[in-house]
Every structure is written in structure tokens, then in C-alpha cells.
């Protein structure tokens, strides 16, 4: 029976739940996922839990606060002037606390997201931390195939 090793190609069902127990990702009621170990498709802490598991294993892991998606970094809170948002997007856009806003990368080829945390006049504070940074998560997995 095949076991998960670095570089293994996996077919699996998995569920990722936040600290409140609500599913963030759940493939158990849909098609299984496929991924390659070591390519960054899963957080390193999740990959470490999979190493050595045999094909057919069904396990659940509790990942401690900050283990899966890192600790919250206060430097990832950034103040952005409304004029910059107008320049990058629609100047008529209305923003509310909690909105997820896409920002282009410097090369313009991709984007990254920030959550609007505060509006102070013409300045907005965005949080660019991963939404689960600094929070515990549950990772459940059922390995269907290991190559």
C-alpha cells in the first residue's frame, strides 16, 4: 500500500474548518481534489500531517493557532488613501468595513486581496493577513489514491 511521501501525487477528500467549526472548504460531497505534495497547494503544516499516511487513511487534525496560515502580522495592516482606490478602480465604488478588495500586483499580472477594517475620512485601513492567520483550524482528510 502506497504511503504519502514528499513529491507524492494525491487524490483525496478534505475539509478545512475554522475555529467555529464552520467548513471553509469541503470536498467530501463533491469531486475529490488532486494535488502534488511540496508544490504549495496545501499549507506546509497540513502537508506534514499527511506524510507517512497510507492510501485509504481517514484522519482529522487540529492545527493550533497560527500553525496553518501563520501568525497575524500587524505590518500587514496598511493605510490606503481613497484617491489610490479611485485611481486603481471605479471612483464611484462604495466601500464598507468587511469588504474584500482586490489590488493589482506591481507588475499588473496578478492581484492580492485585503479586507477593509476601518474607514477614517479619506483613508482606509486594509488587512492583508490571510483571513485564518493566527487562528486554529481543523483539517480532515481521506486519502483515496497516492502515487
Residue pairs with C-beta under 8 A, 6 or more apart in sequence:
1 54
1 55
1 56
2 8
2 54
2 55
2 145
2 146
2 147
3 52
3 53
3 54
3 55
3 146
4 10
4 37
4 50
4 51
4 52
4 53
4 54
4 143
4 146
5 37
5 51
6 37
6 38
6 51
7 36
7 37
7 38
8 36
8 37
8 146
8 147
9 34
9 35
9 36
9 37
9 146
9 147
10 33
10 34
10 35
10 36
10 37
10 50
10 143
10 145
10 146
10 147
11 32
11 33
11 34
11 143
11 144
11 145
11 146
12 27
12 32
12 33
12 34
12 35
12 141
12 142
12 143
12 144
12 145
13 27
13 28
13 32
13 33
13 141
13 142
13 144
14 25
14 26
14 27
14 28
14 33
14 139
14 140
14 141
14 142
15 23
15 25
15 26
15 27
15 28
15 138
15 139
15 140
15 141
16 23
16 24
16 25
16 26
16 137
16 138
16 139
16 140
17 23
17 24
17 137
17 138
17 140
18 24
18 132
18 135
18 137
19 135
19 136
19 137
21 138
24 132
24 137
27 33
28 142
32 144
35 41
35 42
37 47
37 50
37 51
38 47
42 50
43 68
43 69
45 63
45 67
45 68
46 61
46 63
46 68
46 139
49 59
49 61
49 63
49 139
49 141
50 141
50 143
53 59
53 141
53 143
54 143
54 146
55 143
55 144
55 145
55 146
56 143
56 144
57 141
57 142
57 143
58 140
58 141
58 142
58 143
59 140
59 141
60 138
60 139
60 140
60 141
61 138
61 139
61 140
61 141
62 136
62 138
63 136
63 137
63 138
63 139
64 136
65 134
65 135
65 136
66 72
66 133
66 134
66 135
67 136
68 132
68 137
68 139
69 130
69 132
69 133
69 134
69 135
69 137
70 129
70 130
70 133
70 134
71 133
71 134
72 129
72 133
72 134
73 129
73 133
76 127
76 128
76 129
77 117
77 125
77 126
77 127
77 128
77 129
78 114
78 125
78 126
78 128
79 123
79 124
79 125
79 126
80 114
80 123
80 124
80 125
80 126
81 122
81 123
81 124
82 122
82 123
82 124
83 122
85 93
85 95
85 101
85 124
88 103
88 104
95 101
95 116
95 119
95 124
96 116
97 116
97 117
97 118
97 119
98 115
98 116
99 115
99 116
100 113
100 114
100 115
100 116
101 113
101 114
101 115
101 116
101 126
102 111
102 112
102 113
103 111
103 112
103 113
103 114
104 110
104 111
105 111
105 112
112 128
113 128
114 126
114 127
114 128
115 126
115 127
115 131
116 124
116 125
116 126
117 125
117 126
117 127
118 124
118 125
119 125
